[in-house]
Every structure is written in structure tokens, then in C-alpha cells.
Amino acid sequence: MRLHVHLSPDWVLDTEMREYRPEETVDFCIVGTGAGGGVLAQRLARYGFSVVALEAGPWHDSETGMVSDEAGSANLYWNDLRITGGTDPLELGANNSGRGVGGSTVHYAAFCPRLHPSDFRVRSLDGVAVDWPISYEELEPYYERMEREYPVSGPAHFPWGKRHGYPYAPLQAGTAGQMLVKGCVQLGIPVVAGGPVAIPAGSMGKRPHCIMRGFCLLGCKVGAKHSIHVSHIPDAIEHGAEIRTRSMAYEVAINDQGRATGVRYYRSDSNGRIIAEEQQARAVVVAGYAIESPRLLLNSRSSLFPDGLANSSGLVGKFLMAQAAPVVWGRFPEMIRQYKAPPACASTEEFYETDPAHNFARGFALQSVSPLPIAMAHLLADENGRFGLELLEAMQDYNHHGCIGVLGEILPDARNSVSIASETDQYGIPVAYVHFNLFENDRRLMEFGAGTAQRVLEAAGATETHWTPRYAHLVGTCRMGFTPDDSVVDQWCRSWDVPNLLIVDGSVMPTQGSANPALTISALAARTVDWLRSAVPRGELQTRPRPRDQHVL
Amino acid sequence: MVRDRYPGWDVLSQRGHWDETTRKVVLDRVHNVPPFRYFDSSQIITLGALCARVIPQAHRSPERRVPIAHWIDQYCALGSSGGFRFEDMPPRPVAWTWGLDGLDQSAGALFGSRFAELDGDRQDQVLERIRAGDPPGEVWARMPARRWWIFIALRDISGAYYAHPYAWDEIGFGGPAYPRGYAALNNGAPEPWEPREAPDGRRRT
């Protein structure tokens, strides 16, 4: 079929896309086109595999499908029903799940830090959560590649985690980012500016550079900000992958031998009719992020897999993590005009690691954030339910507000989970029930992080500071591990139970660190493809994975 | 009283610099106000009174007031979940209906009258009880009041108001910035076309 999609004002993806018939058996059927699925589709296609990627949402044309407007951008989010509960129920939709080609990277702020080496060994080092079945060093080469492919701008010497530098020059900071730098410098806290953020400071191929418009969270109309749909999807299509949009997966099909044979989905045709189809495939990859991936697996029940697919451990849906992301704001006597320039700019990871002086394990990052008017009004209203003149006058200070986002590590807990609710969505598919509780370590970390951000704002000159809890990023729920008992997938993101089924997205992360997850998800996807490239010809997808010995790490 | 912090600023005067898709979305919001379809006439009166306490607009000339209640009605009529439902709340449109009923129940229990018929001070007293999470009324036994207040009422009302260019004028927001972008990035400086803050409009700290 012919595609005609603007990725930037002057770059139209105007190309013929290969189409497969559903009954045609392809090598890989991938569910989802975000940071995991998109990178996977691109690399598999490059290596000559036939690929169909199902995407529930549409293409977001940068000229006609994105606007410079907060209220007009709901089309970028996953707005289908989910039920949220627990003692600290997560708000879903909006900032934590995307819908459409590119997934959540379409609306993400594009902060792209790496995890630290310690993140892979938190059980060994800090006695909390679990160790990953891979080391930082095993993922490092893929971080390096993704930083060039997204690409990521940032300082030449990044002082935290394992020392590294960024391949592209730091992005210019606006006043809001400069404010975070100023406060940290006043307090003697090391800080970086201009990245790591996936917005190149110069033009990249057909992507022009940033115009500093500050609407990153509403999709980049400029095409300057990285999103998987500008960085990897065009290459996937050029190499023969099909991106099948408006196709909502509801079941992974299984044969009598317990092998995946394809994916059943509902496709909305151009007349708005919904058609049930099944794409045949030799291997299936689930890449729908931390809610939709376990939902699809748990909804794929059969006599062979009565508790849902890939769930012999009982761990599908368990250990959901959100990142603690309280927003802290200060009022400055001078003007900030925080809406200018990309919100992702300056950060410090000085508080990232466990500090024996703290009363909690692990840590947090501080990052620049710059809420647009509606987001700012919601922060002000959330803090204490303020309304009336109190709300109106606080909002009149909008141009005097500077904000810092805390990004803190919430530890995995089996009680935080995704399961299946009794209600159904517009397709008739049972929806996800998301249960989330904060625990003591999480609360202490969040309060300390917010207090630290308040000190930074005050050092930068804020005369009053406030904060309110927020959560960002959803990971966990299909964790990778060493054995079939301790996890859902092995170190290559392959299901222990179904040898030709992989899960490649944020749901496989055993812990989350205090880093925004997109780059890590893409690096994991790239590592998985490198393995598949040789494992498929060796016939390894025919047999179940073998456990990995903890002592090799 | 709300001071005019950015005298003369009219963000719509910049619309010639916006891209066509964005311009259409924003101008639609100004000129094509959706008619009421979801709430009944009694609920509309309560909703109007609520919006007027959450976002007072008496300082604006009538033609410059943002018709917030119409937008709330529109969200509810479209029936979008917005991506989720709290397990202890009904679907969002139903939560709105319940909440408006709850306002009248609380007003009745506290002052023996409907919410919209109370004076502003008494309306605020009702809202303060909801804000505190302990209002009287049967509705509030089946729906958590504080969650309704913050995540339904304040979210949607403030969201509808600050989506409107007249509200952007009030806070000195530059508005849509594509394809023009920004050049003045240091010291909170305005672009040549952006408003300056009135010297006497600044809040004292």
C-alpha cells in the first residue's frame, strides 16, 4: 500500500509499504510499535526476516495529526478503558501510555539516560528487589548504538553511572533548565544541561533541528525530537516490514504443541467497520508495554495455558512499577516563561545510588520539567484541592513558576499488578485492572526527593515552593530472570513456556532505576535481535530456553 | 479581585503565525461552543454555579467568559473514559452526574437549599467540605468526595478553562508556537511579539 505521512514539515514518508495477507505465514508478528517493537521490526527486517507489526492506533501525521495545543492532543494517548485501584491508584491514559505508530515515544519528553551498573545488581548490592539476569556491560554496546540511532544529545562527559559521553552536542537550554542548573551550582550539586535528551542540536537527515517551541509532550510537529516513528519505522518499512495500523490484538494463537502460530486482532477498516483477523507467524513478539502486554497474555487463555500464556510462574502481570515522579514548583520574583524550549534539558543523578545516610534504599534523579498551562493548573489544583481566586491567582504566576521533576525508583512488589477485570472495552476485550500501592521505602524516597528539589529551587531564588505526587513510566509485569520459576522471560526476552514467543518492552524490566525507560527498552530490543539473528537459523525457537547460571555474572 | 497582569495581550492576534491544523482547533474552541447534550436543565444550573466558584469570571466582560460548563457536558456526552476509571468510582460521565447531585444534597443538608441558590460564601463552604472529604449527602457515601473533587471536578473544570485562549491572555502564555518557535530563551525574556507583565500587576512576595 502507498503511505503518505508527514514526519516533519518537509519530510513525507511517501512510499510503497509491503503488505502481507493474514494467512501468509511471516517470520515475526510483533504487537506494538514503540521503543521495543519499533526497533525490533526495523532490525529484523534489515536482517531479512519477514515482519508484520500490529499497531492499535493510527499514524500521527505531524502536519494534520498533531497540534500545538494541550487539550487538542488526546489522540496521542491510550484512552481505552482500564480500571485503576489500590491504595495509591495510578492515573492512566495521558502521560503514561501512547497509542499510534511510535507508541509513547510520540509524546515522551525524550529524556534518555542509561541505567547505572548498580541497577542490574540491586539484590546483591542493596539487598532489595532482584538482580537482572544480564549485566550492565552486556547492555552497554546497545546503549551506545541507540544513542547514535535515536540520536541522543548531551554532555561529552556524563559523570554518573559508568562514565560515558554523548555523540551529539548538548541542546540549548531555556530559562527553566538554566534555573535547575543555577540551583544545583549554588548547592554544590553536580548537574548537566542539554541532555541526555533525544533531540539533536543540529539537523539529522530529513529531520530539521529544534525550534524551541516546548510542546514536546504533545508530539513534535517539527520532527526534531526523536520518536521511534521517525528514527526506526521508516527504515523498517524500507526493508520490507509492514506496519499494520488500527489493529488491536486480543489473543496470541497457539497450536496443540503449545507453540505460538500467530496473533488474532480486530482491524478497523476505512469505513469504520471492525474486522476480526488472524496473522499467521512463525514467531510472535508482544511489545505492548507494561499494561497491554500482560493483558494480552492473560486474555490468551487455552486448555494448554489455563492461567494465560507464558504464565506458568504465575508472574505475568506481577511486579508492576511506576516511577515516582512528583513535580516540585517554585515561584520566582523574575520571569521564567517555562513554556519555552524543550522541557527535557537539565538533570542531576547525584542522588541516584543508595546512600547509607538516607532512610531508604536506592535513589532518584532530578530533571527539568515545564508544564504547559493545563498541566500547571492540574498541579496547583492537586496539591490541596485549591480553587477559586486562590487557583486563578496562582495560575497568574504561571510565567514566574519554575519546576523540577523528581524521578525516583519505586521498588518492585508482587502486590502491584495488572490483572483482568470483568469489564470489556469497545472491542469486547476484557480490560486491565491495575493495582498500585506505595510502600514505606517509596514514600520516604519520594519525600526526600521532593525536599531536595525544593532546596534546589530555593537556592535558585524561589520564594515559595510546593510539590504534589505524580507517577511516570510503567514497567515490570513480565520480568526477565534466571529461571522459569523466578520470571516470565529469559535474558533474551523469550518466554520460558512458549519457545517462539518473546516479550520485548518495558514489562521485562526486573527493576527500573531512576532513568526514563525508553532507551533501555530499545537497547534490550536491539540485543534480542542480535541473538535472534543467529538463534533462528540454529533452530533455537523450537526448544524452550535453558536457565542462566547466576554465577556467570 | 483578579488584576490584569498582561494588559492588552490577545493571544488570538498571533493566529496568523500558527499552523493551520492548530489554528482550526483553537478557533473552534472559541467560536463553536457545543450545545448541552448530556446534562438536564437542573444539572446544568448546578454545574454552572460550580464552575463559577472554581473559576470566577466576574471580572471578565460577558462575551469574554469561557463557557466551561459546555465543555464538561461535551466530555460527558462523548463518553470517553480518558484512559481509566477508578475502581471506587463510576465511569467519568456518571461520576459527574453523581457529583452534581451530591452538591445539591450537601447544600440541602448544610443550608436547606439547592447549591445554585446559595450565595457565594455558602457555596464555598459546601465546596470546602467536599475538598476536605467529609461532606454530608447520600452520594458521598458511595463515591469518595475528595477524589471526585480533585480528579473529576477540578481536573475537568481547570482543564477546560486553561485550554481557552482567553485564559492564556490572563496568564501571559505565548500560545501555539509552530512553525515560528522561540528565540528569546534567556532570563525569561519575551519574544518581540509576546506580552510584558504590568509592573504593578506583580504579586508581592
Interface residues (C-beta under 8 A of the other chain):
Chain A: P9 E63 T64 M66 V67 S68 D69 E70 A71 G72 A74 Y77 W78 N79 D80 L81 R82 I83 T84 G85 P89 L90 E91 L92 G93 A94 S97 Q172 A173 G174 T175 Q178 I211 M212 R213 G214 F215 K221 V222 R331 P333 E334 M335 I336 R337 Y339 K340 A341 L372 P373 I374 M376 A377 H378 L380 A381 D382 N384 G385 F387 G388 L389 L391 L392 E393 M395 Q396 D397 Y398 N399 Y433 V434 T463 E464
Chain B: V2 R3 R5 W18 D19 T21 T22 V25 V26 R29 R53 V54 I55 P56 S80 S81 G82 G83 F84 R85 F86 E87 D88 D124 L127 R131 R146 W149 I150 F151 L154 R155 S158 G159 A160 Y161 Y162 A163 A167 W168 E170 I171 G172 F173 G174 G175 P176 A177 Y178 P179 R180 G181 Y182 A183 A184 L185 N186 N187 G188 A189 P190 E194 E197 R203 T205
